[in-house]
Amino acid sequence: MISLEELKNQCLPISKLKKYATKWVIKVLVIRRSLIKEYKNANSEGIRWQLILVDKEGTKIQTTLFNKDVHAWNKSFQLNQSYYIINGKLNGAKPNFLSVHNDLELAFMNNTEVVEDKYKFKTEQFSNGFTSFDEAEKITNGSLFVKALTGEGRSIRREVIVTNERYDRKVMTLWGDFAEIEGQMLQSLESDKPVLAFCDVKSSIYQGDFVLSTTPVSSLLINPQFEKENNLQEWNDNMKAQKIDLSLMPSRLMQTVRQVKITNILNGSLAIVKDMYYKFNATVSGIDNSTDPWYHACKKCYMKVTIIKSSATCTYCRAEDIDYEKRYRLKIDVTAEDQFLRITLFDAAKYYFGCEVKDYVLSTSEKKEESEYYRKY
């Protein structure tokens, strides 16, 4: 059997592979394992499974396995593990489908061999392939907040809110099995606030905001080791040491938008522009504390639901036994320049209390008066 040292000497970077070549050795890191899915078309039916692999230069290649090959290799190729792949077929990338490589796609053959590599996979060169929020192609970022999984089938999605060292928050929408696999992984790591590197994501403008979303070939690296990540991780660790909750820091939008006065809002002197943001300073003069500052909301429309024996009914959606969640609704009166204004805060109430709604409800569930959040309220 060939040794790891011999494989290392024979190894080629993906960038040197030629289309239709069948004899070669590459060393790759597994950065994505899709769900195994059923398929059916005019010619055949069965199951398929996609892998996304990357070499030490940061060049990616994908392979889609079918039927017997899925069963043969599914126990191999563990996430974040590196392998030598010996021989296979290098087909051209299909023009009608997204691919992580412009020209090549890997196919396994009967003589394909796979050898697990026990040594640490070096990712220092990956840094060259990642850019900032502003450049908007690929991103590395820090803190995250993960919203619940919604939808079904191909429309399954999950939203992740990420930020960088300038508190420049962006929404990353995870779609399909990415929402299920990586989304669940991120939810379990939410309190750790890891540094993330998303690959092959799509940017767009939605309702005036710059947003990012995954594609069928997106992948994710968690706490990768390269220069840009190390700099961000150092900043992230510093915030944790100071016990600063990144999700509660003023966003870059808050720092840069135009500051106005309440008078400008009340007298209608501001230009009415869609998706225009303003900020103003005011003093809280009163709080509607006749009810708790949260309610049970329909997950689909966010309207208040009626709960009878743990079953929720949404009159707006005209549906029974629906999924619901706790959501902030805080009504406050503010004053400035001898003017008064009533404001209703929903998710933004977490900045007022300094905690998420689930933490507020938990802290007030038994002895409300002993809750630091309730006393502030």
N, C-alpha and C positions, 0 to 999 in steps of 0.2 A: 504493500500500500504506500502511496506517495506521501511524503512527510509534509508538515506545514511549512517548513523552511523551503522545500522545493516548490510548493505552491506559491509561496511569497515571491520567489525569484521568477516564476513564470507569469505572474499576475500582470494584467494590462488595465489601464484606466478605461472607463467606459468611452471616453472621448476618442480612443484609438481603435475601437471596434468598427468593423466594416459590415455593411449590409450583406446578408446571406452567409456570412462566415459561420462555421459550425464547430471549429476547434479553437478554443481559447480558455483562459482562466480569468475570472474577475473576483474581487473581494468587495462585498457590499454589506451595508447595514440595512436592516428591515425597518422602515419608518411608517409603513401602513399595511394593515391586513384588513381587507374588507370583510363584510359578512358573506357567507356562502348563500348564493341566491339561485332560485330556479329561473330558467329561461325557456322560451319556446318560440321558434320561428318556422318559416316555410320548409326549411331543410332538416331541422333537428330540434331536440329538446333535451333538457337535463339540468345540471347544476354548473355554476361557474364561480370562480374565486379570484380576486385581484390582489396582487402584491405590488407595492412601490418600494424600490430599492435605491440606495445612493452609495456612491463610492467616496473615497477620502477627498477627492477634488470637489465634491458637492454636486457632481453630475448624477442625475436621476434616470432610472429606466423602470418600466413597468412590465409585468407579465400577467396574463389572464389564463388561468388553468381551468380545464373543463373535465367533468365526469370522473373517469378513473384517475386522472392526474390530481384532481382535488383530493381524493381519498389517499393517494400515494404520498402527497407532500403536506397535507394540512397539519400534521403533527410537527413538522419542521417549520422553519422560518418564524421563530418567535419574535415578537416586537422588541426592538432595540438590541437585538442580537446580531452579530456579524457572521457571515458565511463566505466560503469560497464556492463559487459555482463553476463547474468544469464541463465545458461543451454544452451545446444547445443550438438553436437556430435564431438568427437575428433577422426578423422580418421588418419590412418597412412599416412605419406608423400609419395607421388607417386614417385617410384624409377626412372622413366624416365623423371622427370621434376625437375627443380631447385626449392628449397624451402628455406625459411629463418630459418626453424626448421628442424633438422635432422630426427625427428621421428613423429611429429604431424602436422596436418592441421585442422583448425576449420571449421565446417559445421553448418549452422543455421537449426533449427528445428521449428516445429509449436509452441512449448512452449518456444522458445528463447525470452528473454526480454532484452531490452537495456535501461539503465538509464544514462543520461548525468550527469557528475560530474562537479560541478562549482568550485571546489577548484584547486589550482595550482598543476600541476603534477610534482613530484620531479624526477629529472634526474641526481642527483649527482653521482649515482653508474654507470652511462653510461661510465664514463671515462675509466674504466678498459677494455672496449671492443675496444678501438681505439689505433692505433699505428702510428708511424711516417712514413714519406716517405721512410726512409731507410729500415724499416721493411716490407714495401710494401704490407701489407695485407689490412688494412683499414687506412684511413687518416683523420686527422683534419687539416684544412688549412685556409689561410686568403684571400688575394686579389684575384680577379678574373677578367678575360676578356672573354666575350662571343662572339663567332663568329656566323654568321647568320645560320639559319636553312637551311639544304640542303637535297635533296633526296625526296623520297616519299614512302608510304607504310611502310614495315618493315625496309627499308633501310634509313629511316629518321634519321638524325644525327645532332648534334651540338657540337662544341668543346668549352670547357671551360679551360682557362689557370689559374691555381691556384699556389699559392706560400706559403711558410712558412717563419718563422722568419730569416732563412738563405738565403732568396731569391732563394730557390731551386724550380725553376719553373717546373711544370709538366702539361702535356696535359691530360685532362679528356674528353673522348668522350662519349657523351650522345646519347643513341640509342632509336629508336622507340618512344613510347608515353612519355618516360622519357625526351626525347629531346623537345617534345612539351609542356608538363606540367611544369616540373621543369626547363627546359631550358628557357622557357618564363619568369618564376618567377625570375630566376637568372639574365636575361637580364634587367629586371625592377629594380633590386637591384645593378646593376654593379657599379654605382657611389658610393654606400654606402660601398663597399668593406667589406661585412659581413664575419664572420667566418663560415666555412662550415664543416659539418661532413658527409662524404659519407659512407654508409653502404653496405656491400655485393657487392663490386666492384671487377673487374678482372684486374690483372696486366699482362703485356706482354712486349716483346721487338719488336719494330717496326722500321726498318731501323736503327738499332743500338741504338735507344733511348728507355728508360724505359717509358712506357705509361700506362695509366689506362683507363678503360672503364666500363660503367654500364652493368648490366645483367638484365634479366626479373624480378629479385627480389630485385634490388637495391632500396635504399631509401635515403633520404636526410634530415638532420637536419640543420636549419639555426640559427646561434647564440644560440646553446644549452647551458644549464647551468651545466657545470661540470668542474673539476679542470683543465684538459688540455686545455679546451676551454677558461677558464678564463685567463690563462697565455698568451695564444695567443691573446686574445682580448685586454689585457693590452698592449702588444707590438703593436698591430694594432692601438689602440687609440693613442699611443705615436707617431707613424709615422704620423697619421693624424694631431696631434697637431703641429708637426714640418712642416706640409704641404709637406711631402715627398710622391711623387707618386710612389707607390710600383712597378707599371708596368714598370717604367723607371730606376729602380735600376739594377746594374750589377748582372747578374744571378750567381748562384753558379758555373755553368759551366765556365763562364768567369773568375771567381776567381781561378779556379783549373786547367785549361788546361795549356799545355806546352807553354811557351813564346819563340818565335823565332824572327829572323830578316827577313826583306824583302829580303835580299840577299839569305837566305836559300830557300825562295819561288821561286825566279827568276832563281836560278842556278840548281833547281831540286834536292837539297841535302836532302830534306825531304822524308821520306819513304811514298810511296803512299799507304795509308791504307784506306779502305772504312770506312766512318763515323768517321774519325779522325778529331779532332778539334785542331786549333792552335790560338794563339793571338800574336799581335805585336804592337809596338808603332810607330806612324808616325805623321807627320805634314801635315795638309791639305794645299796643294799648289795651288789648283785651283778647281773651281766648274763649271760644264756645266750648266750655267744659261740661255741658249738660249731658253729653254722651262720650263714650270712649272714642279716641282719635283713630279708630280703624273700623272696618266692616268686612263682612264676608262677601267677596266679589266673584262673579262668574268669570272663569278663566278665559272665556271667549270674548265677551263684550265689556267686562269690568263693571257691569251694573250690579247693584245690591241684590242678593238672592234671599229667598225665604227658606229657612231650614226647619224641617220637621222630622224628628227622630233620625238625625244624621243624614237625611236625604234633602238635597238642595233643589229648589225650583227657581228658574229664571223666567220672569214674566216677559222680559224684553226678547229673549230668544224663543219664548214659548216652549220651553223644554223642562223636563223633570229629571231628577237624579243626575244632575250635571256635575262636572268637576268645578270646584271652587277653591278660593284661597283667601287668606287674610290680606287686606290692603289698607294702607294708611289713607285717612281723610281727616285732615286737621284744618279747622276754620279759625283764622286769626284776624284781628283788627289791627291795622297799623296806622301810624300818623306821622306826618312830616309837613312842614310849611303850612301848618294850621289846616291841613287837609286830612281826610280820613278815607281809608280804603279797606275793604274786606277781601281777604285772600284765602283760597282753598288750596291746600297742599295735599297732593296724593303721594306718589313715590318720593317726592322731594322732601317730605316731612322727616325722612331719616337724617337729613342735615340738621334739622332743628333738635331732634331728640339725641342724635349721635348714635343711633343704632337702627338695624333693620326691624321691620314690623314684627317678625317672629320673635326677636329678642325682647321687644317691648311687651308683647303679649305674655311671653313666658315669665318675665320679671314681675308682672302685675297679676298673675293668675291666682296667687294665694293671698299674700298680704300686700295689697296694692300700695298702702301708705309707706311701706318700707322700700319700695322701688325707687332707685335714684332717677329713673326716667319719668316716673309719675310725679315725683316731687318737683322736677323741673317743669312739668306740664302744669 
